Amino acid sequence: MQRLYHALFGTVRIRLTGPAAEYCCSRLAQNGIPFWALRRESEQALSLTLPLARKGRALKVMEEAGCRGEVTALMGLPGLLSKVRGRYGLAVGLMGLALFFALAGQTVLVIEVEGNRELTRSEVLAALADSGLKVGSYGPAVDERELSNRMMLRLEELRFCAVNLSGIRATVILRERPPTPEVRDEREKVDIAAAREGVVLKVEDVAGRALVETGDAVEKGQVLISGLITHKLADGSGGSFGFRQIRAQGRVMAYTRRCLSAAAPLTALIPEEEQGEETRRWGLEVLGRRLNFYRNSSILDTACDKIAILYPLTLPDESRLPFGVWSLGWRSWQQTPQRLEAERTERQLKALLEERLAGQLSDGTILSLRWTTEQRQGALYVTLEAQCLEDIGQRVRLN
């Protein structure tokens, strides 16, 4: 701390000459003037260092003791400023640079996220920014425990969060909650109804009363297994004496038909060969923001190929800092209409429809596929008709 004080407020090196140089040093000590780095230069000359603020008093004491004091060096920040006297821009720049490096060591420049599985890094960084931590935040002003509590409240998927700050690096350690199992209310009274039309193949009624049999054609919304149980009389008369409601359970396998369609134009705009010279501009990325070295926007009126490359600044451990250089280049080109291959377009549409069908048919089997292809008004239309075997039952609240 004392070294920092002397560096900021300055020290002087004084050459003390006279027949009583040692006596002069004693007088300095008696007057409470600190000095150090005492060195003999000759029989009647000594040199010593003392604070700049005590220079005037020290020279007066030396004169009273019959010695002559001569300032030979001015050190510390005042000495540096004296060398650049008259160059105020340089002095301000040096002070700004020193302040920057003093603050940069306590500014968060790298944020590392560990332990996230379902949550993406972007979601975590957005929650951190809303909670008070982002690239450019002043580290000592961040309360790590308070920040962790805010993250727990903001992201319901978390069961543990810890934030560790070390210099320019912030490490966020996460532990996500296990997936919540589906809670089924056994007291809820439900029927099993048809989610779509079909022909029943098999009925597996675990609980409830089956209302359809093998071979029945059912419509969408029709009740397949009822949760309403009627209590019949034991005398064989067919009468009933009451009923009760339960949660119907079971599975109804049925043959279903699905029809999907897609279309695509057979004419597209294809870029010609690149024309003109390549244009390149540059920019800087500072704390997540880009500073362009040009006035006009990079959005052109004509069609073009645009390539943006970021050259980031990294640490020795390959951690990326929020500083870098952007390189933006583009070359204009023209578009001309060109007819596409019908066979290739048809294959692409068929692959798209098969993927869509697989996404809809989560619990079932595809029995057969039938394709219909038609060209109409410059476009290709593909229709898929699929025969499937699937469970068409879905739970609905019992009325």
N, C-alpha and C positions, 0 to 999 in steps of 0.2 A: 504494500500500500504506500509506503514511504517512497519507493522508487517511482511509482506512478505519480505521486504528488510532485516530486522533483522534475519528472519529465514534462508535466503540464505547466508548472509555474517557473521552471528554469533554474539553472545553477550557473555560477561563474567560477573561473579559474583565475586566481590572483597570484602574482609574483611579488613576494615580500623581500625588500632589500633594506639593509641597515645594520649597524654594529650590534643592535639588541633584538635580533629577529626572534630568538627563543623567548625573550621577555614579552615581545609583542603577542606571541601565541598564547602566553599565560593570560595577558590582559583580555584577549578575545574570549577565552574560557570564563574569566571572571565576569564579563559582561553578558554571559549567556548566549554567545554567538556560536552556533555549531559549525564545525568544519571537519573535513576528512581528506583522505588522500594526501597527507603531508609528505613532502619530498624535498630533500636538500639538493640544491643546484650548485652552490658554491659555499665558501666559508661565511659569506654575509648575505646569502640569498636562499630563500625557501619558497616553495610553491604549495598552495593548498586550494581546496574547493569548498565553497559555502553556498547557501541558498541565495538566489538573486534578490529576494526581498530584504536580505540583511546586508547587501553590498554597501549601501551608503553609511550605515552605522559602523561597519567593519573598517572602511577606509578612514573614518574619523578617529577610531580607536588607534589604528596604526599610526596616524599622524601625531596623535598625542603621545605615543610611545617612542617617537623619534625615528620612525621607519617610513618607508615609502612603499605604497601599494599600487600595483599596476595590473589592470585587468587584461589577461592574455587570451581568454576564450569565454564565449557565451554559449551555453549548452541547453538542451531541452527544446520545447516548443517555441519559446521566445527567440532562441538562437536560430531556429529554422525560419521563423517569420522575418527575422532581421536580414537573412540572406536573400529573401524574395521581396524585400521592401520596394514598393513601387509597382510590383507585379501582383496586383490584387486578384486578378483572375486565377493565376497559378496558386496563390495562397488559399483562395476559397475552394479551388478544385482539390487541393491536397487535404484540406479539412473535411470536405465532403467525402472524399475517398476513405479517409480514416474513419469517419462516422459510418459509412456504408459497411466497411469490413467489421466494425464493432457490432453493428446490428445484424449483419448477414449471418454471423455465427449463431444467432438465436432466432432466426427466422426459419419456419418450416418450408423446406423446398422439396422434400421427398416424403410421400405417404405410401406406406406398405400395408397391404391388407392380407391377413393370414386367417385360415380356417373357414372361409366362406365356401359353401357348396351350392345351395339353391340360389342364394343372393348373388347377383353379379357385382363386379367391382364398381361399375357405374352407379348402381343403386346405393352401395355403401358410401362412396365418395359424395353423392348428393345428400345423403343423410348427415354425413359429417359436416358438410358445408352449412346445412341448415342448423346444425347443433353448435357451430362456432369454430370449426377447424377446417382450413383449406390451405392450399399452397399460397404462401405469402403471409400466413398468420404469425403473429409474434408469440414465440414459444412460452416465455415466462408469464404471459397474460392468459394462458389456457389452463383451466382447472381440469386436470385429467379425470378425477373422480366424478365431477359434475358432468363432464362430457360423456363419460361412460353411462351415467344414469340417463342422460337425454337420449343417447342411442338406444338404450333398452326400451324407453317409452316410444320412440319413433318407429322402430322396427319390431313388430310383434314376433317375427321369426327367430329372434335372438333369445337365448337363455343365459348368455354370458358375453360380456364385452369389456375389454381392457385396452387402454390407450397409454402408450409409453413414448415419452418425448426424450430424444437424445440429440442435442445440437440441431442440425438441420433436418433430421430424420424423425418421422413419427410412425410408429408401428402400432397397427390396430389388430388385436387378436380377438377373433370371434368364435363363438360356439353356437350353432343353430339348434333350435328345438327339434326333436324327432317328429316325424309326421304324425299328426293327430289321427287316431283311428276313427273310423266312421262309427258314430254312436247311433244305434238303432233303438228306437223307443218301442219296446214290445207291447206297450199298452195302447199304441196307436192302432185304430181300427181301419184297415185298408182292404181293398179288393185288388185283384190282378186283372188288368184290362189289356186289350190288344194295342200295341204301339203302332201297328200298320196292318194292312189287309194281308190275308194269307189263307192257306189250307192247312189245317191242323194235322200233324203227323203223330205227335205223342204228347200226352198230358201227364205231368208229374206233380200231383197235388199233395204237398207235404202237410199243409194245414189249410182248412177251408173246404168248400164244396165246389167241385168241378162242374161247370155248366156247359162244356163242349166236349165232344168226343173226336176220335180219329176220323178224318175225312170231312169234318165240318169246315165250311168256308166262313170266315169271320171278317168283320169290318173293323176299321180303326175306331177305338174307343169302346168296343164291345167287352163286357165283363166275361173273363175266362174262368177265373176261380173266385168265388164269392166268399167274403168273410162273414156272411150272415148265416148262422147255423140254426135250423129249425128243429125243435124237439118234437118228435112224433109220438103218438100214443102207442102203447105196447099191445093193444087189443087187435091190431091189424086193420082197423077201420080207415086208416089213412089220415085221421085227424091229428092235430097238433095242439100242444098245450103251452107253447111259448117259444122264444128264440133268444139267441145271444150273439153278440158281435165279437169277432176275433181278428187277429192279424193274419190275413191269408198269405200263405207261402207256397212256392212251387215254381215250376218251369213249364212253359208251353212251347214246344218245338213245332215250327210250321214252315211250309214252303212259301216263299215270298218272291215277288218280282220287283226289281229296281230298274229305273230308267234314268240314265244320265246323258247329258249332251254337252258339246263344246264346239266352238267355231273359231276360225282364224282366217284372216285375209290371205289371199294368194299373191298379193303385190305389196312390196315393202320398199322403203327408201334406203338405198345402199350407198354409203359414202364412196366417192371416187378416190383416185390417188391424191395424196397430200399435195397441196398447192401453196406457193409462197414460202417465205423464209420463216424459220422458227423464231418466235418471240419469247424472250425469257425475262422475268422480273424476280426481284428478291425481297425478302422480308425477314423480320425477326420475331421469334416467339419469346415473350417475357411473361412469366407467371401465368401461363395459359392463354394469353392474349397475343394476337399477331399484329405487328407493326409493319405496315407496308412501306416500301421505299418508292412509291409512285402515287400519283394523285388520282388518276382515273381508276374506275372499277375494272376488275378482271373479267367481267361479263361482257362478251362481245355480241354484236348483232348477227354475225354470220356463224354457221356451224363450224365447230372446231374440235380438235382433240386437245384436252387439257390435262396436264400431268403436274401434280403438286408433290414435292418430295421434302420431307423434314429431316434435317441433319441435327439430331438432338445432342446436347452436351451430357455426358455420362460420367459417373464416378468410376474409380478403379474396379469396384465390384459389379459394374454394369448397371447400376441403378441410374435411372434417367432423371435428370434435373429439368425443371420447367424453363429451360433456356435452350434455344436452338436457332437454326437458320432455315428459312423456307426458300425453296426454289420452285418457281412457277413457270412452266413453259407450255406453249400451245402453238398449233399450226392449223390454219383454216383449211376446210375442204367443202366440197359440194355434194349434194345428195341427188341421185337419179333413181326414178322408179324402176324396179326390176321384178320380174315374175319369179316366185319361189317354186321349188320342186314340190309337187302335190304329194308324192309318196313320203318324202321326208316330213312334211307338215302333218300328214296323216299319222305317221308313227309317233310324233310328238304328242298329238292330241290323244291318241290311244293310251300312251303311257300316263298322261295327266288324268284321264278318266279312271284308269285302273288304280292309281294312287288315291283318288278321291273315293272310289268304292271301298277300298281297303280301310280308309279312315272311318267311313260310315258303318261298316260291318265289323264291329268290335268283337261280338260273340256270335260267330256263325261260320258257315262254309259256303263257298261259291260252287254251285253245281254246274252251271253252263253259262257261256257268254255268247251274245249275238251282236254283231256290229252292223251298222248302217252308215254308209258314206255318201254324201251328196255335195255337188258343187252348185252354188247358186249365188248370182250377183257378185261374182268376183271373190267369193269366200268359200271355204271348205267347212262343211258341217259333218260332225261325227256323232252318232248316237250309240249308246251302249245299253243293251237290255240283258240283265243278269238274272238267272234263276238261282235262289239262295235257300239255304236251310239255316234258320236262326231262331233264337228265343225272342218271341214277340211280346212277352209279358212285361208290363210295367206297373208299379204300385200307384194306386190312386186312392184318395181318402174315401172311406165308405160313407155313403149318404144315409 
